[in-house]
Amino acid sequence: MAHLRLDAPLDAPPEQAYRLARDFGAFRQWMRDIRSLTVVESGPGWQITEWRVARFGQVYVWRERDAFDDAARTIRTHLLGNGFLDHFDLECRFLPEGTGTKLAVEVTFQAAFAAPLVDLVAIPLVRRNFTVLTNALRARLDGTS
């Protein structure tokens, strides 16, 4: 099973950064690969979302359960299924750091087949998605997006 820890500074208070990251409805506006993102079901502190994302000339579809811990400013995501990954869990924490925020992300995942593809494809994609998300959050926080 692959495990990644990624972090990045954000120049905004943790509450503000968390609030923007929690707004899944806005993701499509600032992440160009997303074709659609639909909240399928929701309740207090959680939602199930369906994603359609274009990559490598294909459109990939999956559902995930997202849980929100507002007090801890943490978003936890669990993949409900997509055929390529057996397991995918992600935790995003928005931590105070100086006058801004440290976005700390932990990801664990395992491929359903062809485990070598995890190192060749999945890990670089997770890193790329983290960079895209971080850059988009920065743009939204400074008002340029």
DSSP file (Angstrom, degrees, kcal/mol; ACC not computed):
  #  RESIDUE AA STRUCTURE BP1 BP2  ACC     N-H-->O    O-->H-N    N-H-->O    O-->H-N    TCO  KAPPA ALPHA  PHI   PSI    X-CA   Y-CA   Z-CA
    1    1 A M              0   0    0      0, 0.0     2,-0.2     0, 0.0   109,-0.2   0.000 360.0 360.0 360.0 132.9    0.0    0.0    0.0
    2    2 A A  E     -A  109   0A   0    107,-2.7   107,-2.0     2,-0.0     2,-0.4  -0.587 360.0-169.4 -83.7 145.1    1.4    3.4   -0.9
    3    3 A H  E     -A  108   0A   0     -2,-0.2     2,-0.4   105,-0.2   105,-0.2  -0.989   4.4-177.3-137.9 125.8    1.5    6.2    1.6
    4    4 A L  E     -A  107   0A   0    103,-2.8   103,-2.6    -2,-0.4     2,-0.5  -0.960  12.2-164.5-124.5 142.6    2.2    9.8    0.9
    5    5 A R  E     +A  106   0A   0     -2,-0.4     2,-0.3   101,-0.2   101,-0.2  -0.997  18.9 171.5-122.2 126.2    2.5   12.9    3.1
    6    6 A L  E     +A  105   0A   0     99,-2.8    99,-3.4    -2,-0.5     2,-0.3  -0.964   5.2 178.3-131.6 146.8    2.4   16.3    1.4
    7    7 A D  E     +A  104   0A   0     -2,-0.3    97,-0.2    97,-0.2    -2,-0.0  -0.993   5.0 178.0-148.4 158.5    2.2   19.8    2.9
    8    8 A A  E     -A  103   0A   0     95,-1.7    95,-3.2    -2,-0.3     2,-0.2  -0.984  29.4-114.4-155.6 144.9    2.1   23.3    1.6
    9    9 A P  E     -A  102   0A   0      0, 0.0     2,-0.4     0, 0.0    93,-0.2  -0.594  25.2-163.4 -81.2 145.9    1.9   26.8    3.2
   10   10 A L  E     -A  101   0A   0     91,-3.0    91,-2.7    -2,-0.2     2,-1.7  -0.996  20.5-133.4-127.9 136.0   -1.2   28.9    2.5
   11   11 A D  S    S+     0   0    0     -2,-0.4    89,-0.1    89,-0.2    91,-0.0  -0.502  77.3  73.4 -90.9  68.9   -1.2   32.6    3.2
   12   12 A A  S    S-     0   0    0     -2,-1.7    -2,-0.2    89,-0.0   130,-0.0  -0.958  92.4 -77.7-166.5 158.5   -4.6   32.8    5.0
   13   13 A P     >  -     0   0    0      0, 0.0     4,-2.2     0, 0.0     3,-0.4  -0.351  45.2-116.0 -62.2 147.8   -6.1   31.9    8.3
   14   14 A P  H  > S+     0   0    0      0, 0.0     4,-2.7     0, 0.0     5,-0.2   0.854 113.7  56.2 -55.1 -38.1   -6.8   28.1    8.7
   15   15 A E  H  > S+     0   0    0      1,-0.2     4,-2.2     2,-0.2     5,-0.1   0.911 109.5  45.6 -62.4 -41.9  -10.6   28.7    9.0
   16   16 A Q  H  > S+     0   0    0     -3,-0.4     4,-2.0     2,-0.2    -1,-0.2   0.924 114.5  46.8 -68.3 -45.1  -10.7   30.6    5.7
   17   17 A A  H  X S+     0   0    0     -4,-2.2     4,-2.3     1,-0.2    -2,-0.2   0.915 113.9  48.8 -62.8 -43.5   -8.6   28.0    3.8
   18   18 A Y  H  X S+     0   0    0     -4,-2.7     4,-2.1    -5,-0.2    -1,-0.2   0.920 108.7  53.3 -61.9 -44.8  -10.6   25.1    5.2
   19   19 A R  H  X S+     0   0    0     -4,-2.2     4,-0.6    -5,-0.2    -1,-0.2   0.903 111.5  45.6 -59.8 -43.0  -13.9   26.9    4.3
   20   20 A L  H >< S+     0   0    0     -4,-2.0     3,-1.0     1,-0.2    -1,-0.2   0.916 112.9  49.6 -66.8 -42.5  -12.8   27.3    0.7
   21   21 A A  H 3< S+     0   0    0     -4,-2.3    -2,-0.2     1,-0.3    -1,-0.2   0.815 106.5  57.0 -66.3 -29.3  -11.5   23.7    0.4
   22   22 A R  H 3< S+     0   0    0     -4,-2.1     2,-1.9    -5,-0.2    -1,-0.3   0.649  82.9  91.0 -75.7 -15.3  -14.8   22.4    1.8
   23   23 A D    X<  +     0   0    0     -3,-1.0     3,-1.6    -4,-0.6     4,-0.4  -0.539  49.8 169.1 -83.1  75.8  -16.7   24.1   -1.0
   24   24 A F  G >   +     0   0    0     -2,-1.9     3,-1.3     1,-0.3     4,-0.5   0.793  68.4  69.5 -61.2 -29.6  -16.7   21.1   -3.4
   25   25 A G  G 3  S+     0   0    0      1,-0.3     3,-0.3    -3,-0.2    -1,-0.3   0.771  98.5  50.6 -60.0 -25.8  -19.2   22.8   -5.6
   26   26 A A  G X> S+     0   0    0     -3,-1.6     3,-1.3    -6,-0.2     4,-0.9   0.595  84.0  90.2 -87.7 -12.0  -16.6   25.4   -6.6
   27   27 A F  H X> S+     0   0    0     -3,-1.3     4,-1.3    -4,-0.4     3,-1.1   0.876  80.7  58.8 -54.0 -41.2  -13.9   22.8   -7.5
   28   28 A R  H 34 S+     0   0    0     -4,-0.5    -1,-0.3    -3,-0.3    -2,-0.1   0.807 100.1  58.3 -61.9 -28.4  -15.0   22.6  -11.1
   29   29 A Q  H <4 S+     0   0    0     -3,-1.3    -1,-0.3     1,-0.2    -2,-0.2   0.812 119.1  27.3 -69.8 -29.6  -14.4   26.4  -11.5
   30   30 A W  H << S+     0   0    0     -3,-1.1     2,-0.4    -4,-0.9    -2,-0.2   0.341 111.8  64.8-121.3   7.8  -10.7   26.1  -10.5
   31   31 A M    ><  -     0   0    0     -4,-1.3     3,-1.7    -5,-0.2    -1,-0.2  -0.873  63.7-164.6-129.9 101.0   -9.7   22.6  -11.5
   32   32 A R  T 3  S+     0   0    0     -2,-0.4    -1,-0.1     1,-0.3    22,-0.1   0.663  80.8  64.8 -64.6 -21.1   -9.9   22.3  -15.3
   33   33 A D  T 3  S+     0   0    0     20,-0.1    21,-2.8     2,-0.0     2,-0.5   0.697  78.9  98.6 -75.4 -17.8   -9.8   18.4  -15.4
   34   34 A I  E <   +B   53   0A   0     -3,-1.7    19,-0.2    19,-0.2     3,-0.1  -0.585  45.0 178.1 -76.4 121.2  -13.1   18.1  -13.6
   35   35 A R  E    S-     0   0A   0     17,-3.3     2,-0.3    -2,-0.5    18,-0.2   0.830  71.7  -9.6 -88.3 -38.6  -16.0   17.5  -16.0
   36   36 A S  E     -B   52   0A   0     16,-1.6    16,-2.3     2,-0.0    -1,-0.4  -0.975  52.6-169.2-157.2 150.5  -18.6   17.2  -13.3
   37   37 A L  E     -B   51   0A   0     -2,-0.3     2,-0.4    14,-0.2    14,-0.2  -0.935  17.4-176.2-142.4 115.0  -18.8   16.9   -9.6
   38   38 A T  E     -B   50   0A   0     12,-2.6    12,-2.8    -2,-0.4     2,-0.8  -0.942  27.3-136.2-121.3 132.1  -22.1   16.1   -8.0
   39   39 A V  E     -B   49   0A   0     -2,-0.4    10,-0.3    10,-0.2     3,-0.1  -0.793  26.2-180.0 -82.3 112.5  -23.1   15.8   -4.4
   40   40 A V  E     -     0   0A   0      8,-2.7     2,-0.3    -2,-0.8    -1,-0.2   0.840  64.3  -4.4 -84.0 -37.6  -25.2   12.6   -4.5
   41   41 A E  E     -B   48   0A   0      7,-1.4     7,-3.3     2,-0.0    -1,-0.3  -0.984  67.1-179.1-155.0 150.0  -26.1   12.4   -0.8
   42   42 A S  E     +B   47   0A   0     -2,-0.3     5,-0.2     5,-0.3    -3,-0.0  -0.994   7.8 168.1-154.2 160.5  -25.3   14.4    2.3
   43   43 A G  E >   -B   46   0A   0      3,-2.2     3,-1.8    -2,-0.3     2,-0.4  -0.859  58.5 -41.4-153.5-175.3  -25.9   14.7    6.0
   44   44 A P  T 3  S-     0   0    0      0, 0.0     3,-0.1     0, 0.0    24,-0.0  -0.426 128.0  -5.5 -62.0 114.5  -24.5   16.6    9.0
   45   45 A G  T 3  S+     0   0    0     -2,-0.4    23,-2.9     1,-0.2     2,-0.3   0.581 125.2  66.0  81.7  10.5  -20.7   16.6    8.5
   46   46 A W  E <   -BC  43  67A   0     -3,-1.8    -3,-2.2    21,-0.3     2,-0.3  -0.988  48.9-177.4-155.7 162.9  -20.5   14.3    5.5
   47   47 A Q  E     -BC  42  66A   0     19,-2.1    19,-3.2    -2,-0.3     2,-0.5  -0.978  22.5-134.6-155.9 155.8  -21.4   14.0    1.8
   48   48 A I  E     -BC  41  65A   0     -7,-3.3    -8,-2.7    -2,-0.3    -7,-1.4  -0.978  30.7-170.2-112.1 126.6  -21.1   11.4   -1.0
   49   49 A T  E     -BC  39  64A   0     15,-2.4    15,-2.2    -2,-0.5     2,-0.5  -0.883  17.1-148.0-119.6 148.6  -19.8   12.9   -4.2
   50   50 A E  E     -BC  38  63A   0    -12,-2.8   -12,-2.6    -2,-0.3     2,-0.4  -0.973  19.8-162.5-114.4 128.5  -19.5   11.6   -7.8
   51   51 A W  E     -BC  37  62A   0     11,-2.9    11,-1.7    -2,-0.5     2,-0.4  -0.860  16.0-169.9-112.5 142.3  -16.6   12.8   -9.8
   52   52 A R  E     +BC  36  61A   0    -16,-2.3   -17,-3.3    -2,-0.4   -16,-1.6  -0.969  21.1 175.1-128.0 114.2  -16.0   12.8  -13.6
   53   53 A V  E     -BC  34  60A   0      7,-2.6     7,-3.3    -2,-0.4     2,-0.5  -0.972  25.9-135.6-128.4 133.2  -12.5   13.8  -14.4
   54   54 A A  E     + C   0  59A   0    -21,-2.8     2,-0.3    -2,-0.4     5,-0.2  -0.768  35.6 156.1 -89.8 124.9  -10.7   13.8  -17.7
   55   55 A R  E >   - C   0  58A   0      3,-2.7     3,-2.4    -2,-0.5    -2,-0.0  -0.984  63.7  -2.9-146.9 137.9   -7.1   12.4  -17.7
   56   56 A F  T 3  S-     0   0    0     -2,-0.3     3,-0.1     1,-0.3    -1,-0.0   0.829 129.0 -55.1  53.1  37.4   -5.0   10.9  -20.5
   57   57 A G  T 3  S+     0   0    0      1,-0.3     2,-0.3     0, 0.0    -1,-0.3   0.551 120.9  99.6  76.0   7.1   -7.8   11.3  -23.0
   58   58 A Q  E <   -C   55   0A   0     -3,-2.4    -3,-2.7    -5,-0.0     2,-0.6  -0.848  69.5-130.1-120.7 157.7  -10.3    9.3  -20.9
   59   59 A V  E     -C   54   0A   0     -2,-0.3     2,-0.4    -5,-0.2    -5,-0.2  -0.957  24.6-159.5-108.3 121.6  -13.0   10.3  -18.5
   60   60 A Y  E     -C   53   0A   0     -7,-3.3    -7,-2.6    -2,-0.6     2,-0.4  -0.806   4.2-162.5-102.3 140.3  -12.7    8.6  -15.1
   61   61 A V  E     +C   52   0A   0     -2,-0.4     2,-0.3    -9,-0.2    -9,-0.2  -0.971  18.6 151.1-125.8 136.0  -15.7    8.3  -12.8
   62   62 A W  E     -C   51   0A   0    -11,-1.7   -11,-2.9    -2,-0.4     2,-0.4  -0.983  31.3-134.7-154.4 163.9  -15.8    7.5   -9.0
   63   63 A R  E     -CD  50  81A   0     18,-1.2    17,-2.9    -2,-0.3    18,-0.8  -0.937  23.7-179.5-119.5 146.7  -17.7    8.1   -5.9
   64   64 A E  E     -CD  49  79A   0    -15,-2.2   -15,-2.4    -2,-0.4     2,-0.6  -0.972  26.3-128.5-141.9 156.8  -16.3    9.0   -2.5
   65   65 A R  E     -CD  48  78A   0     13,-2.8    13,-2.3    -2,-0.3     2,-0.5  -0.944  24.9-163.7-106.9 123.8  -17.5    9.7    1.0
   66   66 A D  E     -CD  47  77A   0    -19,-3.2   -19,-2.1    -2,-0.6     2,-0.4  -0.930   2.0-165.7-111.5 127.2  -16.2   13.0    2.4
   67   67 A A  E     -CD  46  76A   0      9,-3.2     9,-2.7    -2,-0.5     2,-0.5  -0.930   6.3-152.6-115.1 137.8  -16.4   13.7    6.1
   68   68 A F  E     - D   0  75A   0    -23,-2.9     2,-0.7    -2,-0.4     7,-0.2  -0.932  12.6-172.1-115.7 126.0  -15.9   17.1    7.6
   69   69 A D  E  >> - D   0  74A   0      5,-2.9     5,-1.9    -2,-0.5     4,-0.9  -0.860   8.7-178.5-112.7  92.4  -14.6   17.9   11.1
   70   70 A D  T  45S+     0   0    0     -2,-0.7     3,-0.3     1,-0.2    -1,-0.2   0.856  78.4  55.2 -63.5 -36.9  -15.1   21.6   11.3
   71   71 A A  T  45S+     0   0    0      1,-0.2    -1,-0.2    -3,-0.1    -2,-0.0   0.889 118.4  34.0 -64.7 -38.4  -13.6   21.9   14.8
   72   72 A A  T  45S-     0   0    0     -3,-0.2    22,-0.4     2,-0.1    -1,-0.2   0.452 105.8-127.6 -93.6  -1.9  -10.4   20.3   13.7
   73   73 A R  T  <5 +     0   0    0     -4,-0.9    21,-2.2    -3,-0.3     2,-0.4   0.956  60.9 143.2  51.0  56.3  -10.5   21.8   10.2
   74   74 A T  E   < -DE  69  93A   0     -5,-1.9    -5,-2.9    19,-0.2     2,-0.5  -0.982  39.9-162.6-131.8 136.6  -10.1   18.4    8.7
   75   75 A I  E     -DE  68  92A   0     17,-2.5    17,-3.0    -2,-0.4     2,-0.5  -0.982  10.2-167.6-116.9 126.6  -11.6   16.7    5.6
   76   76 A R  E     -DE  67  91A   0     -9,-2.7    -9,-3.2    -2,-0.5     2,-0.4  -0.963   3.5-167.3-117.0 131.5  -11.4   12.9    5.3
   77   77 A T  E     -DE  66  90A   0     13,-3.1    13,-2.4    -2,-0.5     2,-0.4  -0.956   6.7-173.1-122.5 135.1  -12.1   11.2    2.0
   78   78 A H  E     -DE  65  89A   0    -13,-2.3   -13,-2.8    -2,-0.4     2,-0.2  -0.993  25.8-126.2-128.1 124.5  -12.7    7.5    1.4
   79   79 A L  E     -D   64   0A   0      9,-2.6   -15,-0.3    -2,-0.4     9,-0.3  -0.495  14.5-164.7 -69.3 131.5  -13.1    6.1   -2.1
   80   80 A L  E     -     0   0A   0    -17,-2.9   -16,-0.2     1,-0.3    -1,-0.1   0.567  63.2 -52.4 -93.6 -11.0  -16.3    4.1   -2.5
   81   81 A G  E     +D   63   0A   0    -18,-0.8   -18,-1.2     7,-0.1    -1,-0.3  -0.413  51.6 162.7 146.5 141.0  -15.1    2.4   -5.7
   82   82 A N        -     0   0    0      3,-0.5   -21,-0.2   -20,-0.2     4,-0.1   0.362  53.6-114.4-154.2  -5.1  -13.7    3.1   -9.2
   83   83 A G  S    S+     0   0    0      2,-0.5     3,-0.1     1,-0.1   -21,-0.1  -0.025 104.4  66.7  93.4 -32.8  -12.2   -0.2  -10.5
   84   84 A F  S    S+     0   0    0      1,-0.2    28,-3.6    28,-0.1    29,-0.6   0.859  98.1  48.8 -89.9 -39.7   -8.6    0.9  -10.6
   85   85 A L  E     - F   0 111A   0     26,-0.3    -3,-0.5    27,-0.2    -2,-0.5  -0.864  54.4-166.3-107.5 134.2   -7.9    1.4   -6.8
   86   86 A D  E    S+     0   0A   0     24,-2.4     2,-0.4    -2,-0.4    25,-0.2   0.804  83.9  15.1 -76.1 -32.4   -8.8   -1.1   -4.1
   87   87 A H  E     + F   0 110A   0     23,-1.5    23,-2.1     2,-0.0    -1,-0.3  -0.999  60.3 166.4-148.8 136.1   -8.3    1.4   -1.4
   88   88 A F  E     + F   0 109A   0     -2,-0.4    -9,-2.6    -9,-0.3     2,-0.4  -0.848   6.1 167.4-153.9 118.1   -7.9    5.2   -1.3
   89   89 A D  E     -EF  78 108A   0     19,-2.7    19,-2.4    -2,-0.3     2,-0.4  -0.994   8.3-175.4-129.5 139.1   -8.1    7.4    1.8
   90   90 A L  E     -EF  77 107A   0    -13,-2.4   -13,-3.1    -2,-0.4     2,-0.4  -0.995   7.7-168.5-135.3 138.4   -7.1   11.0    2.1
   91   91 A E  E     -EF  76 106A   0     15,-2.4    15,-2.2    -2,-0.4     2,-0.5  -0.990   3.3-169.0-128.9 124.3   -7.0   13.4    5.0
   92   92 A C  E     -EF  75 105A   0    -17,-3.0   -17,-2.5    -2,-0.4     2,-0.4  -0.958   6.9-173.0-112.4 120.8   -6.5   17.1    4.6
   93   93 A R  E     -EF  74 104A   0     11,-3.0    11,-2.7    -2,-0.5     2,-0.7  -0.942  15.7-152.3-115.6 137.1   -5.7   19.1    7.7
   94   94 A F  E     - F   0 103A   0    -21,-2.2     9,-0.2    -2,-0.4   -76,-0.1  -0.888  26.5-176.3-109.6  99.6   -5.6   22.9    7.8
   95   95 A L  E     - F   0 102A   0      7,-2.7     7,-3.1    -2,-0.7     2,-0.1  -0.756  29.7-108.9-105.7 140.7   -3.2   23.8   10.6
   96   96 A P  E     + F   0 101A   0      0, 0.0     2,-0.3     0, 0.0     5,-0.2  -0.444  39.6 172.3 -63.8 136.1   -2.2   27.2   12.0
   97   97 A E  E >   - F   0 100A   0      3,-1.9     3,-2.3    -2,-0.1     2,-0.2  -0.837  60.0 -52.1-148.4 107.5    1.4   28.1   11.1
   98   98 A G  T 3  S-     0   0    0     -2,-0.3    -1,-0.1     1,-0.3     0, 0.0  -0.465 119.4 -25.4  61.2-127.5    2.6   31.6   11.9
   99   99 A T  T 3  S+     0   0    0     -2,-0.2    -1,-0.3    -3,-0.1     2,-0.1   0.379 136.6  42.8 -94.9   3.7    0.0   34.0   10.4
  100  100 A G  E <  S- F   0  97A   0     -3,-2.3    -3,-1.9   -89,-0.1     2,-0.4  -0.178  87.9 -82.4-124.0-145.2   -1.1   31.5    7.8
  101  101 A T  E     -AF  10  96A   0    -91,-2.7   -91,-3.0    -5,-0.2     2,-0.6  -0.961  14.6-146.1-134.0 144.0   -2.0   27.9    7.3
  102  102 A K  E     -AF   9  95A   0     -7,-3.1    -7,-2.7    -2,-0.4     2,-0.8  -0.972  17.6-149.9-107.1 118.4   -0.1   24.6    6.7
  103  103 A L  E     -AF   8  94A   0    -95,-3.2   -95,-1.7    -2,-0.6     2,-0.5  -0.810  17.9-171.0 -86.4 113.2   -2.1   22.3    4.5
  104  104 A A  E     -AF   7  93A   0    -11,-2.7   -11,-3.0    -2,-0.8     2,-0.4  -0.936   3.2-174.7-111.9 123.6   -1.1   18.8    5.6
  105  105 A V  E     -AF   6  92A   0    -99,-3.4   -99,-2.8    -2,-0.5     2,-0.4  -0.958  10.3-172.1-123.2 134.1   -2.3   15.9    3.5
  106  106 A E  E     -AF   5  91A   0    -15,-2.2   -15,-2.4    -2,-0.4     2,-0.4  -0.994   9.7-176.3-123.1 132.9   -1.9   12.2    4.0
  107  107 A V  E     -AF   4  90A   0   -103,-2.6  -103,-2.8    -2,-0.4     2,-0.4  -0.991   8.8-177.8-130.4 133.3   -2.9    9.7    1.4
  108  108 A T  E     +AF   3  89A   0    -19,-2.4   -19,-2.7    -2,-0.4     2,-0.3  -0.998  18.6 155.0-126.5 137.0   -3.0    5.9    1.4
  109  109 A F  E     -AF   2  88A   0   -107,-2.0  -107,-2.7    -2,-0.4     2,-0.3  -0.992  24.9-159.4-157.1 160.5   -3.9    3.9   -1.6
  110  110 A Q  E     - F   0  87A   0    -23,-2.1   -24,-2.4    -2,-0.3   -23,-1.5  -0.991  24.8-121.3-145.8 134.1   -3.5    0.5   -3.3
  111  111 A A  E     - F   0  85A   0     -2,-0.3   -26,-0.3   -26,-0.3     4,-0.1  -0.476  12.4-137.5 -75.8 145.4   -4.1   -0.5   -6.9
  112  112 A A  S    S-     0   0    0    -28,-3.6     2,-0.3     1,-0.2   -27,-0.2   0.802  86.7  -5.3 -70.4 -29.6   -6.6   -3.2   -7.7
  113  113 A F  S    S+     0   0    0    -29,-0.6    -1,-0.2     1,-0.2     4,-0.1  -0.945 119.4  40.4-153.7 168.0   -4.2   -4.7  -10.2
  114  114 A A    >   -     0   0    0     -2,-0.3     3,-2.7     1,-0.1     4,-0.4   0.939  60.1-169.2  52.6  57.4   -0.8   -3.9  -11.7
  115  115 A A  T >> S+     0   0    0      1,-0.3     3,-1.8     2,-0.2     4,-0.6   0.781  78.8  68.3 -49.9 -33.5    0.8   -2.6   -8.5
  116  116 A P  H 3> S+     0   0    0      0, 0.0     4,-1.7     0, 0.0     3,-0.3   0.783  87.9  68.3 -59.5 -23.1    3.8   -1.2  -10.4
  117  117 A L  H <>>S+     0   0    0     -3,-2.7     4,-3.4     1,-0.2     5,-1.7   0.763  86.4  69.0 -65.8 -23.0    1.5    1.3  -11.9
  118  118 A V  I <4>S+     0   0    0     -3,-1.8     5,-3.0    -4,-0.4    -1,-0.2   0.955 105.9  37.9 -58.9 -49.6    1.1    2.9   -8.4
  119  119 A D  I  <5S+     0   0    0     -4,-0.6    -1,-0.2    -3,-0.3    -2,-0.2   0.884 124.0  41.4 -68.8 -38.3    4.7    4.1   -8.5
  120  120 A L  I  <5S+     0   0    0     -4,-1.7    -2,-0.2     3,-0.1    -1,-0.2   0.849 135.9   3.1 -80.0 -35.0    4.6    5.0  -12.2
  121  121 A V  I  X5S+     0   0    0     -4,-3.4     4,-2.1    -5,-0.2    -3,-0.2   0.781 123.6  50.5-119.7 -54.6    1.2    6.6  -12.5
  122  122 A A  I  ><S+     0   0    0     -5,-1.7     4,-2.7     1,-0.2     5,-0.2   0.909 109.0  49.2 -65.8 -45.6   -0.8    7.0   -9.3
  123  123 A I  H  ><S+     0   0    0     -5,-3.0     4,-2.4    -6,-0.2    -1,-0.2   0.944 113.4  46.4 -63.1 -47.7    1.9    8.6   -7.1
  124  124 A P  H  > S+     0   0    0      0, 0.0     4,-2.6     0, 0.0    -1,-0.2   0.890 112.8  51.7 -60.0 -35.8    2.8   11.3   -9.7
  125  125 A L  H  X S+     0   0    0     -4,-2.1     4,-3.0     2,-0.2    -2,-0.2   0.916 109.0  49.2 -65.8 -42.0   -1.0   11.9  -10.2
  126  126 A V  H  X S+     0   0    0     -4,-2.7     4,-2.3     2,-0.2    -1,-0.2   0.929 112.9  47.9 -61.8 -44.2   -1.6   12.3   -6.5
  127  127 A R  H  X S+     0   0    0     -4,-2.4     4,-2.1    -5,-0.2    -2,-0.2   0.919 112.9  48.5 -61.8 -43.2    1.3   14.8   -6.3
  128  128 A R  H  X S+     0   0    0     -4,-2.6     4,-2.6     2,-0.2    -2,-0.2   0.925 110.9  49.9 -62.7 -44.9    0.0   16.7   -9.4
  129  129 A N  H  X S+     0   0    0     -4,-3.0     4,-2.9     1,-0.2     5,-0.2   0.883 109.0  52.9 -61.6 -38.4   -3.5   16.9   -7.9
  130  130 A F  H  X S+     0   0    0     -4,-2.3     4,-2.8    -5,-0.2    -1,-0.2   0.923 110.7  47.0 -62.4 -43.8   -2.1   18.2   -4.7
  131  131 A T  H  X S+     0   0    0     -4,-2.1     4,-2.8     2,-0.2     5,-0.2   0.915 113.1  48.6 -64.2 -43.5   -0.2   20.9   -6.6
  132  132 A V  H  X S+     0   0    0     -4,-2.6     4,-2.4     2,-0.2    -2,-0.2   0.936 114.2  46.1 -62.2 -46.9   -3.3   21.8   -8.6
  133  133 A L  H  X S+     0   0    0     -4,-2.9     4,-2.7     2,-0.2    -2,-0.2   0.931 113.9  48.1 -61.4 -46.8   -5.4   22.0   -5.5
  134  134 A T  H  X S+     0   0    0     -4,-2.8     4,-2.6     1,-0.2    -2,-0.2   0.927 113.2  47.2 -61.9 -46.2   -2.9   24.0   -3.6
  135  135 A N  H  X S+     0   0    0     -4,-2.8     4,-2.4     1,-0.2    -1,-0.2   0.893 112.8  49.8 -63.2 -39.5   -2.4   26.5   -6.4
  136  136 A A  H  X S+     0   0    0     -4,-2.4     4,-2.4    -5,-0.2    -2,-0.2   0.915 110.8  49.1 -65.6 -43.0   -6.2   26.8   -6.9
  137  137 A L  H  X S+     0   0    0     -4,-2.7     4,-2.8     2,-0.2    -2,-0.2   0.930 111.0  50.6 -61.1 -44.8   -6.7   27.4   -3.1
  138  138 A R  H  X S+     0   0    0     -4,-2.6     4,-2.2     1,-0.2     6,-0.2   0.923 110.7  49.2 -58.8 -45.1   -3.9   30.1   -3.2
  139  139 A A  H  <>S+     0   0    0     -4,-2.4     5,-2.0     1,-0.2     6,-1.1   0.908 113.8  45.5 -62.9 -41.9   -5.5   31.8   -6.2
  140  140 A R  H ><5S+     0   0    0     -4,-2.4     3,-0.6     4,-0.2    -1,-0.2   0.886 112.1  51.9 -68.1 -37.9   -8.9   31.8   -4.5
  141  141 A L  H 3<5S+     0   0    0     -4,-2.8    -2,-0.2     1,-0.2    -1,-0.2   0.852 114.0  42.2 -68.6 -34.4   -7.5   33.0   -1.2
  142  142 A D  T 3<5S-     0   0    0     -4,-2.2    -1,-0.2    -5,-0.2    -2,-0.2   0.422 114.9-114.9 -94.7   3.6   -5.6   36.0   -2.8
  143  143 A G  T < 5S+     0   0    0     -3,-0.6    -3,-0.2    -4,-0.5    -4,-0.1   0.618  83.7 116.7  81.8  12.9   -8.6   36.8   -5.0
  144  144 A T      <       0   0    0     -5,-2.0    -4,-0.2    -6,-0.2    -5,-0.1   0.458 360.0 360.0 -92.9   0.2   -6.9   36.1   -8.4
  145  145 A S              0   0    0     -6,-1.1    -5,-0.2    -7,-0.1    -1,-0.2   0.368 360.0 360.0-124.5 360.0   -9.3   33.3   -9.2
